Amino acid sequence: MAADVLDATFAALADPTRRAILARLMEGEATVTELAAPFAMSQPGISKHLRVLERAGLISRGRDAQRRPRRLEAGPLKDAMDWLANYRSYWEESYQRLDDLLGELDSGGPNAVGQESP
C-alpha cells in the first residue's frame, strides 16, 4: 500500500465528525443534507469533511436523478486494518510476556519481589 494513501486514510479518520459520517454510511448511502442532520454545522462545513473523505477514497459520490448520494468505500479501511495487523503479533507477544511475569510474581517465582535468593 502506498504511504500517501495510508496517510490520507488515517488523516481522514483522525476527526470524530468524519468517523461519524463513515459510521452513518455503513447503514447505506445518504445525501449531504442527510449526513449533515446530526451535526451542528453548516452544509459547507460538512462538505469540507466529505471532500477529505473523498480524497482519501473512503467515500464516493453517486448520481440518482437529482440526488448525489455518498456511499462508503471500504477498501482503504481494509488496507489500514491490514497495515495495523502487522503490529498485532508485537502486542500479543508483549502481553504474553507481561502475563508470564505476573504469573511468576503470583507464584513466588524467580522474579518475585521481596523474596531473598539463597
TAHUDA-V18934 format. One line per field, one symbol per residue. ss: DSSP state (H for helix, E for strand, C for the rest). burial: # if it has 24 or more other C-alpha atoms within 12 Angstrom, else .. Layout:
# TAHUDA-V18934
ss->???
burial->???
This chain:
# TAHUDA-V18934
ss->CCHHHHHHHHHHHCCHHHHHHHHHHCCCCECHHHHHCCCCCCHHHHHHHHHHHHHCCCEEECCECCECCEEECCHHHHHHHHHHHCCHHHHHHHHHHHHHHHHHHHHCCCCCCCCCCC
burial->....##.######...######.##...####..##.........##.##.##########........####..##.##......................................
